[in-house]
Every structure is written in structure tokens, then in C-alpha cells.
Amino acid sequence: METQTYIFDLHEDHVEWLKALDFYQDEIMVFKNRLAEVSAKNTDLDIKKEVEKFQNKFIIQKDEIDNLKHYIRHSEHDIEEEVKKNPIAVDHRKTTENLGIRDRYHMFVKLFEELKDEFNQFVGKNL
């Protein structure tokens, strides 16, 4: 689905999302280190299975971050091309926004926060 959005507003959203995705990527690295601590301190098979489950979830989240960054950068490139073609009154013009990227980003954030809560509960019980 598409909608009309001010070019400047869409660009600002993209910048904000890219910074947030960098933060989430860093957070995954912290989670992986904490997960390694849990794994090293626990030999129980059920905990090892949970460790593996979280490892897989972190890989999936990292892949989604990479995909989102790609889509956002592609959209930014489209914006740049549009501005190059017609640089007049850029701050007052609208462009077509692919709402799929916005929806996908917001869904990622929601799911990441749920994973973060689940992971912190697991670590709290097993570290």
C-alpha cells in the first residue's frame, strides 16, 4: 500500500529508523554475550536447547535488520533521485511512500521488544 508523505518527513523517519536498527544490532551483540555466559554456566540439556533457540532467534532478527536497512536505503535512493530531478520546494513537496516498509519496521520493533523481554526473563532465571 502507498500514501503521499512529505519528502522531508519521510527522510527524517528513515534516518531515525536506521539509527534505531544500528542500536538493535548492537543490542543483539550484547544478548549473544549474555547468552554465552548462560551457556557456560549451565550444563542442563533443557537450558542448552533454550540457548540454541535464542541463538536462532537472534540470527533471524539480525537478518531482518539487514533487510530493513536495505529497503530503507533503497527508498532513500529513490528520494534522492526524485529531488535531483526536481529540487524546487523539496521541503513542501510530497512523495509516494511504500507503507510496507513502515509497517515492517514497526512490526520488527514490536517483535524485538517481545524477544528482549523473553530473553531477559530467561537470563534472569539462569544466570
N, CA, C and O atoms as a MOPAC input file, in Angstrom:
PM7 MOZYME 1SCF
protein

 N      0.84200 1    -1.16400 1     0.00000 1
 C      0.00000 1     0.00000 1     0.00000 1
 C      0.90000 1     1.24300 1     0.00000 1
 O      2.00700 1     1.21200 1     0.53600 1
 N      0.42900 1     2.30400 1    -0.58800 1
 C      1.20200 1     3.53300 1    -0.71000 1
 C      0.37300 1     4.71300 1    -0.23200 1
 O     -0.85700 1     4.67100 1    -0.21300 1
 N      1.08700 1     5.77100 1     0.15500 1
 C      0.45300 1     7.01600 1     0.55800 1
 C      1.37900 1     8.16500 1     0.19300 1
 O      2.54700 1     7.95800 1    -0.13500 1
 N      0.84600 1     9.36700 1     0.25400 1
 C      1.66200 1    10.55000 1    -0.01500 1
 C      2.18700 1    11.10300 1     1.32100 1
 O      1.42300 1    11.30500 1     2.26400 1
 N      3.49200 1    11.34000 1     1.38000 1
 C      4.16300 1    11.82500 1     2.58100 1
 C      5.12600 1    12.92600 1     2.16600 1
 O      5.70600 1    12.88100 1     1.08100 1
 N      5.29100 1    13.91700 1     3.04000 1
 C      6.28300 1    14.95700 1     2.75700 1
 C      7.67200 1    14.32800 1     2.66900 1
 O      8.04700 1    13.48700 1     3.48700 1
 N      8.41900 1    14.75500 1     1.66100 1
 C      9.75100 1    14.20500 1     1.41600 1
 C     10.62200 1    14.33200 1     2.66100 1
 O     11.27300 1    13.37100 1     3.07100 1
 N     10.63000 1    15.51300 1     3.25800 1
 C     11.48300 1    15.75100 1     4.42000 1
 C     11.08300 1    14.83500 1     5.57800 1
 O     11.95200 1    14.29200 1     6.26000 1
 N      9.79500 1    14.65900 1     5.80800 1
 C      9.32100 1    13.80500 1     6.90400 1
 C      9.73000 1    12.34800 1     6.68500 1
 O     10.14800 1    11.66400 1     7.61900 1
 N      9.60600 1    11.89000 1     5.46000 1
 C      9.98200 1    10.51300 1     5.15500 1
 C     11.48800 1    10.32100 1     5.35000 1
 O     11.92700 1     9.31200 1     5.90100 1
 N     12.26000 1    11.28700 1     4.89800 1
 C     13.70900 1    11.21600 1     5.08300 1
 C     14.05400 1    11.16700 1     6.57600 1
 O     14.89700 1    10.37400 1     6.99400 1
 N     13.41200 1    12.00200 1     7.36300 1
 C     13.66700 1    12.01300 1     8.81000 1
 C     13.30900 1    10.66600 1     9.43800 1
 O     14.03200 1    10.18200 1    10.30800 1
 N     12.22000 1    10.06600 1     9.01400 1
 C     11.85200 1     8.73900 1     9.50900 1
 C     12.93200 1     7.72500 1     9.15800 1
 O     13.32200 1     6.90800 1     9.99200 1
 N     13.40600 1     7.78200 1     7.93300 1
 C     14.44000 1     6.84700 1     7.50200 1
 C     15.69700 1     6.98900 1     8.35000 1
 O     16.27800 1     5.99000 1     8.77200 1
 N     16.11400 1     8.21000 1     8.59800 1
 C     17.30800 1     8.44800 1     9.42000 1
 C     17.10000 1     7.88000 1    10.82400 1
 O     17.97900 1     7.21000 1    11.36800 1
 N     15.94500 1     8.15000 1    11.39300 1
 C     15.62000 1     7.64800 1    12.73200 1
 C     15.60700 1     6.11700 1    12.75600 1
 O     16.15600 1     5.50600 1    13.67300 1
 N     14.99100 1     5.50700 1    11.76400 1
 C     14.91000 1     4.04600 1    11.71200 1
 C     16.28900 1     3.41800 1    11.56800 1
 O     16.58400 1     2.41800 1    12.22100 1
 N     17.13300 1     3.99400 1    10.72200 1
 C     18.47200 1     3.43800 1    10.53400 1
 C     19.28400 1     3.51100 1    11.82200 1
 O     20.00600 1     2.57100 1    12.15200 1
 N     19.17400 1     4.61100 1    12.54600 1
 C     19.86700 1     4.72200 1    13.83600 1
 C     19.33100 1     3.69100 1    14.82400 1
 O     20.10500 1     3.05600 1    15.54100 1
 N     18.02500 1     3.52500 1    14.86500 1
 C     17.42200 1     2.54700 1    15.77400 1
 C     17.85500 1     1.13300 1    15.40900 1
 O     18.13100 1     0.32200 1    16.29300 1
 N     17.91400 1     0.83600 1    14.12700 1
 C     18.32800 1    -0.50000 1    13.69800 1
 C     19.78700 1    -0.77000 1    14.06500 1
 O     20.13900 1    -1.89700 1    14.41500 1
 N     20.63200 1     0.25100 1    13.98800 1
 C     22.01900 1     0.10200 1    14.44300 1
 C     22.05000 1    -0.22800 1    15.93500 1
 O     22.82600 1    -1.07500 1    16.37600 1
 N     21.20400 1     0.44600 1    16.69900 1
 C     21.11900 1     0.18800 1    18.13600 1
 C     20.66200 1    -1.25700 1    18.39300 1
 O     21.24300 1    -1.95500 1    19.22400 1
 N     19.62900 1    -1.69600 1    17.68100 1
 C     19.13400 1    -3.06300 1    17.86400 1
 C     20.21200 1    -4.08400 1    17.49700 1
 O     20.33100 1    -5.13000 1    18.13500 1
 N     20.97900 1    -3.77600 1    16.48500 1
 C     22.05700 1    -4.65800 1    16.07300 1
 C     23.10300 1    -4.76300 1    17.19000 1
 O     23.58700 1    -5.85400 1    17.49000 1
 N     23.44400 1    -3.63900 1    17.79600 1
 C     24.37700 1    -3.64100 1    18.92900 1
 C     23.79100 1    -4.41700 1    20.10600 1
 O     24.50100 1    -5.14500 1    20.80000 1
 N     22.50500 1    -4.25300 1    20.31700 1
 C     21.84600 1    -4.93900 1    21.42300 1
 C     21.89500 1    -6.45700 1    21.22400 1
 O     22.05100 1    -7.20100 1    22.19300 1
 N     21.76700 1    -6.91400 1    20.00200 1
 C     21.86600 1    -8.34500 1    19.72600 1
 C     23.25300 1    -8.86600 1    20.10900 1
 O     23.37900 1    -9.97200 1    20.63400 1
 N     24.27700 1    -8.07900 1    19.85100 1
 C     25.63100 1    -8.49800 1    20.23700 1
 C     25.73700 1    -8.64400 1    21.75600 1
 O     26.36000 1    -9.58600 1    22.24600 1
 N     25.14000 1    -7.72700 1    22.49200 1
 C     25.12800 1    -7.81300 1    23.95100 1
 C     24.37100 1    -9.06800 1    24.38200 1
 O     24.81500 1    -9.79000 1    25.27400 1
 N     23.24100 1    -9.32000 1    23.75300 1
 C     22.44800 1   -10.50800 1    24.07400 1
 C     23.25500 1   -11.78500 1    23.81900 1
 O     23.21800 1   -12.71700 1    24.62300 1
 N     23.96600 1   -11.82300 1    22.72400 1
 C     24.76100 1   -13.00800 1    22.39600 1
 C     25.82500 1   -13.25800 1    23.46700 1
 O     26.07500 1   -14.40200 1    23.84700 1
 N     26.44400 1   -12.18700 1    23.94800 1
 C     27.45300 1   -12.32900 1    25.00100 1
 C     26.82700 1   -12.84500 1    26.29300 1
 O     27.39900 1   -13.70900 1    26.95800 1
 N     25.66700 1   -12.32500 1    26.64800 1
 C     24.96900 1   -12.79100 1    27.84500 1
 C     24.53500 1   -14.24600 1    27.67800 1
 O     24.58600 1   -15.02800 1    28.62700 1
 N     24.11400 1   -14.59900 1    26.47900 1
 C     23.70700 1   -15.96500 1    26.19700 1
 C     24.89600 1   -16.91700 1    26.34600 1
 O     24.74500 1   -18.02800 1    26.85400 1
 N     26.06100 1   -16.48400 1    25.91000 1
 C     27.26800 1   -17.30200 1    26.06300 1
 C     27.57900 1   -17.52200 1    27.54400 1
 O     28.01800 1   -18.60600 1    27.92900 1
 N     27.35500 1   -16.50900 1    28.37000 1
 C     27.55900 1   -16.65100 1    29.81300 1
 C     26.60600 1   -17.69400 1    30.39100 1
 O     27.00900 1   -18.54900 1    31.17900 1
 N     25.34100 1   -17.61300 1    29.99200 1
 C     24.35200 1   -18.58100 1    30.47500 1
 C     24.75100 1   -19.98500 1    30.04300 1
 O     24.69200 1   -20.92400 1    30.83700 1
 N     25.15000 1   -20.12500 1    28.81000 1
 C     25.52700 1   -21.43300 1    28.28100 1
 C     26.73500 1   -22.00000 1    29.02400 1
 O     26.77800 1   -23.19300 1    29.32300 1
 N     27.71000 1   -21.15200 1    29.32100 1
 C     28.91600 1   -21.60700 1    30.01200 1
 C     28.63000 1   -22.03000 1    31.45400 1
 O     29.30300 1   -22.91500 1    31.98300 1
 N     27.64600 1   -21.41200 1    32.08600 1
 C     27.34600 1   -21.69200 1    33.49900 1
 C     26.34100 1   -22.82100 1    33.69600 1
 O     26.13200 1   -23.26800 1    34.82400 1
 N     25.72200 1   -23.28600 1    32.62400 1
 C     24.66900 1   -24.29300 1    32.74000 1
 C     24.93500 1   -25.45900 1    31.80400 1
 O     25.21700 1   -25.27700 1    30.61900 1
 N     24.84000 1   -26.66200 1    32.35900 1
 C     25.03700 1   -27.86000 1    31.54400 1
 C     23.72900 1   -28.60500 1    31.29400 1
 O     23.71000 1   -29.59100 1    30.55700 1
 N     22.65300 1   -28.15100 1    31.89000 1
 C     21.34800 1   -28.79000 1    31.73300 1
 C     20.92900 1   -28.78300 1    30.27000 1
 O     21.03600 1   -27.76200 1    29.59100 1
 N     20.45300 1   -29.92200 1    29.78900 1
 C     20.07500 1   -30.06600 1    28.37700 1
 C     18.94000 1   -29.12600 1    27.98000 1
 O     18.95500 1   -28.57100 1    26.88200 1
 N     17.96100 1   -28.94200 1    28.86000 1
 C     16.84300 1   -28.04100 1    28.55400 1
 C     17.31800 1   -26.59700 1    28.38700 1
 O     16.82400 1   -25.86900 1    27.52700 1
 N     18.27000 1   -26.19800 1    29.20700 1
 C     18.80900 1   -24.82700 1    29.08900 1
 C     19.60900 1   -24.70200 1    27.79300 1
 O     19.53400 1   -23.67700 1    27.11500 1
 N     20.36700 1   -25.73100 1    27.44800 1
 C     21.12600 1   -25.70900 1    26.18700 1
 C     20.18200 1   -25.57600 1    24.99000 1
 O     20.49800 1   -24.89200 1    24.01700 1
 N     19.02400 1   -26.23200 1    25.07000 1
 C     18.03200 1   -26.11000 1    23.99300 1
 C     17.49700 1   -24.68900 1    23.90100 1
 O     17.31100 1   -24.15700 1    22.80700 1
 N     17.25000 1   -24.07900 1    25.05100 1
 C     16.77900 1   -22.69000 1    25.07300 1
 C     17.84800 1   -21.74500 1    24.52700 1
 O     17.53700 1   -20.79400 1    23.80900 1
 N     19.10500 1   -22.01000 1    24.87200 1
 C     20.21900 1   -21.20700 1    24.35700 1
 C     20.22600 1   -21.27100 1    22.83000 1
 O     20.35900 1   -20.25100 1    22.15300 1
 N     20.08300 1   -22.47500 1    22.30500 1
 C     20.07400 1   -22.63400 1    20.84300 1
 C     18.88000 1   -21.92100 1    20.21200 1
 O     18.99400 1   -21.31500 1    19.14700 1
 N     17.74400 1   -22.00400 1    20.88200 1
 C     16.54000 1   -21.32400 1    20.37800 1
 C     16.78600 1   -19.81000 1    20.28800 1
 O     16.43000 1   -19.17800 1    19.29400 1
 N     17.39200 1   -19.24000 1    21.32700 1
 C     17.67500 1   -17.80300 1    21.30000 1
 C     18.73200 1   -17.46100 1    20.25600 1
 O     18.64100 1   -16.42400 1    19.59900 1
 N     19.73300 1   -18.32400 1    20.10000 1
 C     20.73600 1   -18.08300 1    19.05400 1
 C     20.06300 1   -17.97400 1    17.69300 1
 O     20.36700 1   -17.07300 1    16.91100 1
 N     19.15900 1   -18.88400 1    17.42000 1
 C     18.44200 1   -18.86200 1    16.13600 1
 C     17.58100 1   -17.61400 1    15.99700 1
 O     17.53700 1   -17.00600 1    14.92700 1
 N     16.90100 1   -17.23200 1    17.06300 1
 C     16.06900 1   -16.02600 1    17.01500 1
 C     16.92700 1   -14.78200 1    16.77100 1
 O     16.50900 1   -13.87500 1    16.05000 1
 N     18.10500 1   -14.73300 1    17.35600 1
 C     18.98900 1   -13.58300 1    17.14600 1
 C     19.47100 1   -13.52300 1    15.70000 1
 O     19.60200 1   -12.44100 1    15.12900 1
 N     19.73000 1   -14.67100 1    15.11900 1
 C     20.13100 1   -14.71400 1    13.70700 1
 C     19.00000 1   -14.18300 1    12.82600 1
 O     19.23600 1   -13.40500 1    11.90200 1
 N     17.78500 1   -14.60500 1    13.11700 1
 C     16.62700 1   -14.13800 1    12.34700 1
 C     16.45600 1   -12.62900 1    12.49300 1
 O     16.18900 1   -11.93900 1    11.50900 1
 N     16.60500 1   -12.11300 1    13.70700 1
 C     16.46600 1   -10.67100 1    13.93600 1
 C     17.55400 1    -9.89900 1    13.19400 1
 O     17.29000 1    -8.84700 1    12.61100 1
 N     18.77200 1   -10.42500 1    13.21800 1
 C     19.88100 1    -9.77200 1    12.50800 1
 C     19.59900 1    -9.73500 1    11.00900 1
 O     19.85300 1    -8.72200 1    10.35600 1
 N     19.08200 1   -10.81400 1    10.46600 1
 C     18.72700 1   -10.84900 1     9.03800 1
 C     17.64300 1    -9.82300 1     8.72100 1
 O     17.70500 1    -9.14600 1     7.69500 1
 N     16.65500 1    -9.71000 1     9.60000 1
 C     15.58200 1    -8.73900 1     9.37400 1
 C     16.11700 1    -7.31000 1     9.45100 1
 O     15.69000 1    -6.44700 1     8.68500 1
 N     17.03700 1    -7.06000 1    10.35900 1
 C     17.67300 1    -5.73500 1    10.42900 1
 C     18.37000 1    -5.42800 1     9.10700 1
 O     18.21800 1    -4.33800 1     8.55600 1
 N     19.12500 1    -6.38500 1     8.60900 1
 C     19.83100 1    -6.18400 1     7.32900 1
 C     18.84700 1    -5.91200 1     6.19800 1
 O     19.07100 1    -5.02600 1     5.37400 1
 N     17.75700 1    -6.67400 1     6.15800 1
 C     16.74500 1    -6.46700 1     5.11500 1
 C     16.09600 1    -5.09500 1     5.22900 1
 O     15.93500 1    -4.39200 1     4.23100 1
 N     15.72800 1    -4.72100 1     6.43500 1
 C     15.10600 1    -3.40300 1     6.63500 1
 C     16.05200 1    -2.28600 1     6.21800 1
 O     15.63700 1    -1.34100 1     5.54600 1
 N     17.31300 1    -2.38200 1     6.60700 1
 C     18.29100 1    -1.36600 1     6.20200 1
 C     18.36900 1    -1.26900 1     4.68100 1
 O     18.43300 1    -0.17300 1     4.12300 1
 N     18.36400 1    -2.40700 1     4.02500 1
 C     18.41100 1    -2.41800 1     2.56100 1
 C     17.20600 1    -1.69100 1     1.97100 1
 O     17.35900 1    -0.83800 1     1.09600 1
 N     16.00700 1    -2.02800 1     2.45000 1
 C     14.79000 1    -1.40000 1     1.92900 1
 C     14.77300 1     0.10100 1     2.20100 1
 O     14.37500 1     0.88600 1     1.34100 1
 N     15.20000 1     0.49300 1     3.38300 1
 C     15.21700 1     1.91200 1     3.73600 1
 C     16.21200 1     2.65800 1     2.85900 1
 O     15.90400 1     3.73200 1     2.34300 1
 N     17.39800 1     2.09800 1     2.69000 1
 C     18.40800 1     2.75800 1     1.84300 1
 C     17.93700 1     2.85300 1     0.39800 1
 O     18.19700 1     3.84700 1    -0.28000 1
 N     17.25300 1     1.83400 1    -0.06800 1
 C     16.70700 1     1.87300 1    -1.42400 1
 C     15.67000 1     2.98900 1    -1.54600 1
 O     15.65100 1     3.71900 1    -2.53700 1
 N     14.82300 1     3.11800 1    -0.55400 1
 C     13.81700 1     4.18200 1    -0.54900 1
 C     14.49600 1     5.55700 1    -0.49900 1
 O     14.05500 1     6.49200 1    -1.16600 1
 N     15.55500 1     5.67400 1     0.28400 1
 C     16.30700 1     6.93000 1     0.34300 1
 C     16.90600 1     7.26300 1    -1.02000 1
 O     16.91500 1     8.42100 1    -1.43700 1
 N     17.39700 1     6.25600 1    -1.69800 1
 C     17.94800 1     6.46600 1    -3.03800 1
 C     16.86200 1     6.99400 1    -3.98000 1
 O     17.10800 1     7.90600 1    -4.77000 1
 N     15.67400 1     6.42100 1    -3.89100 1
 C     14.55600 1     6.89200 1    -4.71600 1
 C     14.22300 1     8.35100 1    -4.41000 1
 O     13.94100 1     9.13200 1    -5.31800 1
 N     14.25900 1     8.70900 1    -3.14000 1
 C     14.00500 1    10.09800 1    -2.74300 1
 C     15.06400 1    11.01700 1    -3.34300 1
 O     14.74000 1    12.07200 1    -3.88700 1
 N     16.31900 1    10.61800 1    -3.24300 1
 C     17.41100 1    11.42000 1    -3.79200 1
 C     17.23600 1    11.63600 1    -5.29100 1
 O     17.43900 1    12.74200 1    -5.79200 1
 N     16.86500 1    10.59500 1    -5.99400 1
 C     16.66100 1    10.70700 1    -7.44000 1
 C     15.51200 1    11.66700 1    -7.75100 1
 O     15.59400 1    12.46600 1    -8.68400 1
 N     14.45600 1    11.58200 1    -6.97000 1
 C     13.31300 1    12.47600 1    -7.17700 1
 C     13.70300 1    13.93600 1    -6.93100 1
 O     13.28100 1    14.82900 1    -7.66600 1
 N     14.50000 1    14.16800 1    -5.90600 1
 C     14.93900 1    15.53300 1    -5.58800 1
 C     15.88300 1    16.05000 1    -6.66600 1
 O     15.82700 1    17.22700 1    -7.02200 1
 N     16.75100 1    15.18600 1    -7.18900 1
 C     17.66200 1    15.60400 1    -8.25600 1
 C     16.89100 1    16.02800 1    -9.50700 1
 O     17.26800 1    16.98600 1   -10.18300 1
 N     15.81600 1    15.30900 1    -9.80400 1
 C     15.00900 1    15.63400 1   -10.97900 1
 C     14.29400 1    16.96900 1   -10.82100 1
 O     14.14700 1    17.71900 1   -11.78700 1
 N     13.84700 1    17.26600 1    -9.60000 1
 C     13.10800 1    18.49300 1    -9.35100 1
 C     13.42100 1    19.01000 1    -7.93900 1
 O     12.69900 1    18.70600 1    -6.98900 1
 N     14.50800 1    19.79800 1    -7.81000 1
 C     14.94100 1    20.24000 1    -6.48500 1
 C     14.16300 1    21.43500 1    -5.90400 1
 O     14.49500 1    21.92400 1    -4.82500 1
 N     13.15700 1    21.88900 1    -6.60200 1
 C     12.41600 1    23.07500 1    -6.16100 1
 C     11.40200 1    22.69900 1    -5.08100 1
 O     10.65600 1    21.72900 1    -5.22100 1
 N     11.38800 1    23.48100 1    -4.00600 1
 C     10.41900 1    23.35700 1    -2.90900 1
 C     10.36000 1    21.95000 1    -2.31700 1
 O      9.27900 1    21.42300 1    -2.05200 1
 N     11.51900 1    21.35700 1    -2.11500 1
 C     11.59000 1    19.99900 1    -1.59900 1
 C     10.92500 1    19.88500 1    -0.23100 1
 O     10.28900 1    18.87500 1     0.07000 1
 N     11.06900 1    20.91200 1     0.59200 1
 C     10.51000 1    20.84600 1     1.94500 1
 C      8.99200 1    21.00000 1     1.97500 1
 O      8.38200 1    20.86000 1     3.03500 1
 N      8.37300 1    21.28500 1     0.83000 1
 C      6.91900 1    21.42800 1     0.76500 1
 C      6.25400 1    20.38300 1    -0.13400 1
 O      5.03200 1    20.36100 1    -0.28200 1
 N      7.07500 1    19.52100 1    -0.72900 1
 C      6.53300 1    18.53300 1    -1.65900 1
 C      6.32800 1    17.18600 1    -0.98900 1
 O      6.97800 1    16.83900 1    -0.00400 1
 N      5.39800 1    16.44800 1    -1.56600 1
 C      5.13800 1    15.09200 1    -1.09300 1
 C      5.68400 1    14.09200 1    -2.09500 1
 O      5.90300 1    14.39800 1    -3.26700 1
 N      5.89500 1    12.88400 1    -1.58700 1
 C      6.34100 1    11.77800 1    -2.42100 1
 C      5.52000 1    10.54600 1    -2.05400 1
 O      4.85400 1    10.51400 1    -1.01900 1
 N      5.57600 1     9.56700 1    -2.88800 1
 C      4.85400 1     8.32600 1    -2.61800 1
 C      5.67900 1     7.48300 1    -1.65400 1
 O      6.84800 1     7.18900 1    -1.90100 1
 N      5.04100 1     7.10100 1    -0.54600 1
 C      5.70500 1     6.26500 1     0.44400 1
 C      5.13100 1     4.85400 1     0.37800 1
 O      3.91600 1     4.66000 1     0.34800 1
 N      6.02100 1     3.88500 1     0.35700 1
 C      5.62100 1     2.48300 1     0.42800 1
 C      5.37800 1     2.16300 1     1.90100 1
 O      6.33000 1     2.04300 1     2.67200 1
 N      4.13500 1     2.02700 1     2.29100 1
 C      3.80500 1     1.78700 1     3.69100 1
 C      4.26600 1     0.41900 1     4.17500 1
 O      4.30900 1     0.16700 1     5.37900 1
 N      4.60800 1    -0.45400 1     3.25300 1
 C      5.11300 1    -1.77200 1     3.64000 1
 C      6.37400 1    -1.67000 1     4.46900 1
 O      6.55400 1    -2.43100 1     5.41900 1
 N      7.25100 1    -0.73900 1     4.12300 1
 C      8.49600 1    -0.56500 1     4.88300 1
 C      8.17100 1    -0.06300 1     6.28600 1
 O      8.70000 1    -0.58100 1     7.26900 1
 N      7.31600 1     0.92900 1     6.38200 1
 C      6.92200 1     1.47600 1     7.68600 1
 C      6.28300 1     0.39200 1     8.55200 1
 O      6.62600 1     0.24600 1     9.72500 1
 N      5.35800 1    -0.35900 1     7.97500 1
 C      4.68900 1    -1.43000 1     8.72300 1
 C      5.68500 1    -2.49900 1     9.15900 1
 O      5.64300 1    -2.98000 1    10.29100 1
 N      6.56900 1    -2.85900 1     8.25500 1
 C      7.55800 1    -3.89400 1     8.56100 1
 C      8.49900 1    -3.43800 1     9.67200 1
 O      8.85800 1    -4.22300 1    10.55000 1
 N      8.89900 1    -2.15900 1     9.63000 1
 C      9.76700 1    -1.62200 1    10.68000 1
 C      9.05100 1    -1.66700 1    12.03300 1
 O      9.62000 1    -2.13200 1    13.02100 1
 N      7.82500 1    -1.19400 1    12.07800 1
 C      7.08600 1    -1.17100 1    13.34800 1
 C      6.81800 1    -2.58400 1    13.87000 1
 O      6.84000 1    -2.80600 1    15.08000 1
 N      6.56900 1    -3.52600 1    12.98500 1
 C      6.39000 1    -4.91700 1    13.40500 1
 C      7.69800 1    -5.47900 1    13.95500 1
 O      7.70100 1    -6.20400 1    14.95000 1
 N      8.81100 1    -5.13900 1    13.30000 1
 C     10.11300 1    -5.58100 1    13.79000 1
 C     10.33500 1    -5.08200 1    15.21100 1
 O     10.72500 1    -5.85700 1    16.08400 1
 N     10.09400 1    -3.80200 1    15.45200 1
 C     10.30000 1    -3.21800 1    16.78500 1
 C      9.45100 1    -3.94900 1    17.82100 1
 O      9.93700 1    -4.29100 1    18.90000 1
 N      8.19100 1    -4.18600 1    17.49300 1
 C      7.28500 1    -4.87800 1    18.41500 1
 C      7.81300 1    -6.27500 1    18.74400 1
 O      7.88000 1    -6.65700 1    19.91200 1
 N      8.18500 1    -7.02900 1    17.72200 1
 C      8.67200 1    -8.38500 1    17.93200 1
 C     10.02000 1    -8.40800 1    18.64900 1
 O     10.28500 1    -9.29600 1    19.46000 1
 N     10.86300 1    -7.42900 1    18.34400 1
 C     12.16000 1    -7.36000 1    19.00100 1
 C     11.98100 1    -7.09700 1    20.49100 1
 O     12.65200 1    -7.72000 1    21.31400 1
 N     11.09400 1    -6.19200 1    20.83800 1
 C     10.85500 1    -5.89100 1    22.25200 1
 C     10.29000 1    -7.10200 1    22.98700 1
 O     10.63100 1    -7.33900 1    24.14600 1
 N      9.43200 1    -7.86500 1    22.32300 1
 C      8.90900 1    -9.09700 1    22.91800 1
 C     10.03400 1   -10.10800 1    23.13500 1
 O     10.10700 1   -10.74500 1    24.18600 1
 N     10.90700 1   -10.25200 1    22.14300 1
 C     12.04900 1   -11.15300 1    22.26500 1
 C     12.96900 1   -10.69900 1    23.39100 1
 O     13.45800 1   -11.51700 1    24.16900 1
 N     13.19500 1    -9.42200 1    23.47200 1
 C     14.05000 1    -8.86600 1    24.52200 1
 C     13.49400 1    -9.20500 1    25.90700 1
 O     14.24400 1    -9.62000 1    26.79200 1
 N     12.20300 1    -9.03400 1    26.09500 1
 C     11.57700 1    -9.36000 1    27.38100 1
 C     11.72000 1   -10.84800 1    27.69000 1
 O     12.08200 1   -11.23000 1    28.80300 1
 N     11.43200 1   -11.68200 1    26.69400 1
 C     11.54200 1   -13.13000 1    26.87000 1
 C     12.98400 1   -13.52200 1    27.21700 1
 O     13.21300 1   -14.34900 1    28.10000 1
 N     13.93800 1   -12.92700 1    26.52200 1
 C     15.34200 1   -13.23600 1    26.75600 1
 C     15.77500 1   -12.79200 1    28.14900 1
 O     16.45500 1   -13.53800 1    28.85400 1
 N     15.38700 1   -11.58800 1    28.54900 1
 C     15.77800 1   -11.10300 1    29.87200 1
 C     15.19000 1   -11.96400 1    30.98400 1
 O     15.83900 1   -12.16100 1    32.01100 1
 N     13.99400 1   -12.47400 1    30.80600 1
 C     13.40600 1   -13.39900 1    31.78600 1
 C     14.23100 1   -14.69200 1    31.85000 1
 O     14.51800 1   -15.20500 1    32.93200 1
 N     14.60400 1   -15.20500 1    30.67600 1
 C     15.40700 1   -16.42200 1    30.62400 1
 C     16.75200 1   -16.21200 1    31.31800 1
 O     17.17900 1   -17.04400 1    32.11800 1
 N     17.40400 1   -15.11900 1    31.01400 1
 C     18.71800 1   -14.84700 1    31.60800 1
 C     18.57500 1   -14.64900 1    33.12400 1
 O     19.40000 1   -15.13600 1    33.89700 1
 N     17.53700 1   -13.94200 1    33.53600 1
 C     17.32000 1   -13.72100 1    34.95300 1
 C     17.15900 1   -15.00800 1    35.73800 1
 O     17.56100 1   -15.07400 1    36.90000 1
 N     16.58800 1   -16.01900 1    35.13700 1
 C     16.37400 1   -17.30500 1    35.79800 1
 C     17.60800 1   -18.20500 1    35.75100 1
 O     17.76800 1   -19.09300 1    36.58800 1
 N     18.47400 1   -17.97000 1    34.77300 1
 C     19.54900 1   -18.94900 1    34.51600 1
 C     20.96200 1   -18.39200 1    34.60200 1
 O     21.91200 1   -19.10100 1    34.27100 1
 N     21.13000 1   -17.18300 1    35.02400 1
 C     22.48300 1   -16.63600 1    35.10500 1
 C     22.93100 1   -16.52300 1    36.53800 1
 O     24.04900 1   -16.08100 1    36.80200 1

